[in-house]
């Protein structure tokens, strides 16, 4: 890798500089910081799934009575996703990331003070605002600091930090809960992102594509580009010619412009069904396994395996997309996710614990492969002016599916146990397959020299 400065003309097209230029050490550090915020996002977001069995037992409530508390956090995520995208497009990606991480960290620590379902639901709602806001802001930051040839892999690597954070949450829960209970789990689990938000304040820069749209901040942009090994003069002016041609309007209405409407609707529905499947696992998988008679440690290991599979799935799918484009890898993963859920359903839950956990991990691999790489699809479909808004609104609509999972998961486990639960996951992923078939502007394969 060559990090020497590359001289640029006085009039700088920021799109060409970023999309076709080198991937400097400084840019990689920024992408790492964005990914770290998503690790914290996945970590705090999934603590509730590990705590639910203990909370239900301690408070003497049913699964269905607990569902509104799960839903409150998911409603907060939906609102946070939508508001953070608009905030990031107007005020910058940097403050959206910092604020989101701080909010969910403080709120998660405060969950330790909950005395009943109502107080828990209120605090989970506030935490959800931050958890929902971090994801679109951080993925947009990653997309705008990464050259086009590496963007799909970089965005997907950032998103896979959600299951990575969930996997770490499982390990954390196994250590903390036996000693400090569920209150200690939330107290210490929320303290980590609070510390991280302070790190981001000092270390995370603003997105260069955002700065290019604000002439008053061009001196700041010039300094940033020099840190990215692009030599610019103090009197440089900046444009984003490709994006200006592609889309001059901003705001949600631009997502439904001619030529954009079909992809927007299909992506929204794909997010809805995929997040229904994902959050049915995040919130209810340990509870479902415990309901089938498995020991608490084994039930928790099911969600840990699901997240671990998701890490490998997201990486593998990103590599496949870079070579083959996004259409076929995503469609194949949708079918494999549905098939693996059916296989686990046929396997049963007695006498095959190791194989069962492996099957759950395989299902998590394919489901999270689809979920993670759909953010890269958004980054490709939407231009700079509405990229954060486009990603955020797709995620916000998807959060409706996550909210539905809070009630659907509790209902199907109570009504039909593991069999009906896994049938729901199968159906959801088949519907994602249909939606992604409809999308026209899939990511093309990277051209090799």
N, C-alpha and C positions, 0 to 999 in steps of 0.2 A: 504494500500500500504506500502511495506517495502522498504525504501531507504538505508538500511545498505549496506556496501561494501560487494561484493561477491568475494572471492579470486580466482585468475585465475592462471593457470600454466605459466611457462616461455615462452613456445611456444603457442601462442594464435591464434585460428581460429576465425577471426573477424566475419565471417558469423554466426557461432554458438552463439557467444557472443551477437550479435545484434538481431538475429532472434528468439532465444529461451530465452533470458534474460528478466529481469524485465523492466518495462516502468517507468523510474525514473522521478522525478520532473524536473530535468534538461532537460531531453529529451522532456518532454511536453512543457517546455518553448521554446525550439528551434522550435518545431512544431508550437507553437503559433506565433512565429516571422515569420516563413515561411508563415503561413496563413495570417498574417497582410500584408505582401508584396503583396499577391494576392487580398486582399481587396482594396489596393491602385491601383492595376492593373485594376480591374473591375471598380473602381470608375473613374479613368482617361480615361479608354477606352470607357466608355459610355457617357461621357459628351457631345460628338458631337451629339448623338442622340437627346438629349434634346435641343441643340442649333440650329439644322438645320431649324426648322420652322422660328425662328427669323432671322437667317442668310439669308434665301431665301427671306424673306420679306424686310429686310433692304437693301440687295444688288440688289434686283429686278431680280433674276435669277430663272430659272426653276429647277424642280427636276433633270431632266436629265443633266443639266449643272453643278449641284452640285455633281453628282455621281463621277467624277474623284477625287474630294477632299476626298470623303469618301474612295475611292479605294486606294488612296495614303497611308493613315494610315494603311490600311489592308495589302498592299504590304510590308510596313515597318515591320508589325507584322510577316509576313511570313519569311522575311529575318532574323529578330531578333530571331525567334524561332529556325531556323536552325543553325545560328551562335552561339547562346548562348549555345546550346547543345554541340557543338564541343568544345567551350571555357570551359564549365563546366567540361567536361571529361578530358581536358588537364590541365587546370589551377586551377580547383577547383570550387565547387558549391557556396562557400561563395562570391567570387568576382563577379561571374556571377549575383547573386541576388542583391548585392549592386550596381553594375554598371547599371544594368537594371532599377532599381527603380530611381536612380539619373537621368538617361537619360530621361525617360519619364516624370519625374517631371519638369525638366528644360524646356523641349520642350513644355509641355502643358501650362506652365505659359507664354511662349513666344507667344503662339497662340493669346493671348490678343492683340498683336501688329499687327495682320494681317489686311491688307487693301483690299485684294481681294482674289479670289479663289486660285490663283497661290501661293501666300505666305502662305495661310492657308494649302494648300496641301503639301507644302514643310515641314512645321513645323509638320504637322500630320504624315508625313513619318518618321521624326526623332523620334517623340514620339512613333510611332509604333514599331521602333527597340527595344526600351526599354520595351514596353508593351508585345511584343512577346517574348522577352528574359526572362522575369521574371517568366512566368508560368512554362516552363519545368524545369528551375533551382530550383524553390521553391518546386515543387512536387517531384523532385528527392531528395532534401534535406529531405523532410518529410518522404519519403519511406525509406531512409537510416538511419534515427534516430528512426524508429518505429519497434517494434518486429513484426514478421511475422503474428502473430495471430490478431494483431490490425491494420495491414498496410492498408487494403482496406478501413476501416472506416476513418483512419487518412488522407490518400491521398484524399479521396472523401470529407472529411470535409474541407480540404485545398482548393480544387477546387471549392466547393460551395461558397467560398468567392468571386468568380467572380460575381455571381448574387447578393450576399450580398453587394458588392461594388457598383454594379449598382443600387440597391435599395437605398443605401445611397446617391448616386449621384442624384437620383430623388428627394429625400427630400432636398438635398443641393440646387439643381436647383430651387425648388419651393421657397426657402428662398432668395437665392442670386440674381436670375435673375430679379425679380421685382424691386430690389433696385439698382443693379449695371450692369444689362444687361448681354449679353453673354460674354463680355470682362472680367467682374469681375468673371464670372463663371469659365473661364479658368485660370485667374490669381491666384485666391485663391485655385482653385482645384489642380493646379500644385504645389503650395507651400507645401501642405501636404506631398506628397511623398518625396520631397527634405529633409524635416525634418526627415522623417522616415529612409531615407538612412543613415543619420548620426547615428541614433540609431542602425541600423544594423551593422555599422562599428565597434561599440564598443561591441555589445552584441551577434552577430551571430558567432558561431564557424564554422570550416570546417567540412565536412562530414567525419566520421571515416572510412568508406569504401574507400573513396578517399585517405585518409592519409595512409591506410594500403598498398596501391600500391606504396608508395614512401618511401623507407627505411630511407632516410635522415630526414624524418619528423616523424619517429616513437617515438622520445621523446615527441613531441607534442601530438601524438596519445595516449601515455600512460597517460599524464596529462588529456586529454579529457575523457578517459575511467574512470579515478578515479572520475571525476566530475559526471560521469554517474553511480556511485556506483559500478564500477567493479575494484577490487583491482589488480593492475598489478605491477610487479617489474620493476626496472629501466633497466634491461637487457632483457626484454621480446622481442621476435620476433613475427612477425605477418604474417599470411597467410589468404587466403580466399578460402579454399579447394573446397567448393561446386561450387563457381563461376568459378574457374579454370578448373574444370571438365566440366562445362556446356558450357564454351565459352572462348577460349584462344585468339581469334582474336578481334581486336577493329576496330572501324570505320564503315562507312555506309555499306561497303560490307558485314559485318557480319550480317546485318539485312536480307540478302538474302541467308544465308547459308542453306544447305539442312535441311529440317524440320522447317525452320523459314520463308521461302519465302511466303508461302500461308497466314500465319497469318499477316505478314507485309503488303502485298497488300490489304487484306481485311480490316485491321485496317485503313490504309491510306484512302481508299475509304469511310469508315464509318465516319472518321473525316471530309472528304471533304463535304459530304452531310449534316452531322449534323451541321457543322459550317456555311454552307449555310443557314440553317434554323435559327440558333441562331443569326447570324449577320444581317439577314434580319429583325429580330425583334429589335436588338440593334440599328441599324442605321435608320430604316424606319417605325417602328411601330407607334410612335407619329405622323409622317407625314401622314401615311395612315389613322389614326383615324381623324386627322384634315381635311383631304380631304373628309371624309364622313360627315363633318359638325359638328363634336363634338368640344366643347370648348377647348382651349389650355390646361387648367388645367386637364380636363378629358383625353385628348390625352396623356399627360405626365403620368397620373396615370395608363394608360394601361401598359406602360413599367415598371413602378414601381411594378405593380401587377405581371407582367411576371417574374420579378426578385425575388419577394417574393415567388412566387410559386416554382421557381427554388431552393431556399434554402431548402424548405421542401422536394422537390423531391429528391435532391441529398442526403440528410440525410436518407430519407426512403429507397432509392434504395441501399445505402451502407449497411444499416442494413439487408435488404433482401439478398444481395449478401453474407454477412458474414454467413448467415444461409443456403442459398440454392445454393451458387455459382453464378457466373455472367451470365451464359447463359440465363436462363429463365427470371430473373428480367429485364435484358436489352431488351430482345425481347418483353416482355409484355409492357414495357414503350414505345418502338418504336410504337407499334400498338395503344396504348392509346394516344400518341402524335398526330398521324395522325387522329384518331377519334375525338379528341377534337377540332382540327382545322376545321374539317368538321362540327362539331356541332356549332361552332362560325359562320361559313359561312352560315349555315341554319338559325341561329337566326336572323341575320340582325342587323342593326345599329341604328334603330329608336325606341324609346319607351322602350328599355330594357337596359339602361345604366349600372345599377348595375349588372345585370346578364351577360352582355357583358364583363365587367371588370373581373368578377369572371371566366368566360370561358377563357379569355386570361391568367389569372393567372394559371388556371388548365393546359392549354397548356404549359405554361412555366415550370410548375412542371415536366411534363413528358419529355420535350425536354432537360432540364438541368439535369434531373436525368441521362439520357443517356450520355450526354456530360461529366458530372463530373466523372462518374464512369469509363469511357473509359480510363482515365489517370491511374486509379488503374489497369486496364487491361494491359496497357503498362508496368507498374511497375512489373507485374507478368510475362509477356511474355519475357521480355528482361533481361539478366544478368547484373551485376554491370558495367562491362567494357563498355557496350554500352547502359546502361539504359537511361542516359540523352540524348544520341544521338538518341536512338530509340523513346523516347517520343517526342523529339524536331522535328525529321523529320516527324513523324506522324502529329504533330501539324502544321508543316510548309506546308505539303501537304494539310492539312485541311484548312489552311489559303487561299489556292487558291479558295476554295469554299466560304470563307468569302469575298474575292475580287470579285468573281462573283456576290455575293449578292449586292454589291454596285451598279452594273449596272442593275442586274435582278430586285432588289427591286424597283428602280426608273421606270424601264420599265413596269413592270406588274401593278404597281399602276396607271401609266398614261394610259396604254392600257385597263385594265380591272377592275381597282379599287380594293376594298377589296375582292371581290369574287375571282379574279384571283390570288391575293396575297396569300390568304389562301389556294387555290388549290396548289400553289407552295410549301407551307410549308407541306402540306399533302403528296405530291409526294416525297419530300426530305426525310421525316421520314420513308416512306415505303421502300425506297432504303437503308436507314441505317439498317433496319430490315434484308434485304437480306444479306448485308455485314456481319453483326454480326452472322448470321446463318452459314456463311462460316468459321468463325474463329474456329480453332480446340482447342487451349489451353486456354480455359476459366478458370477463377479462381474457384477452387473447394470450397465447403463449409468448414467452419472451424469445425474441429473435436472437439466435446465437451467431457470433461472428464466424 
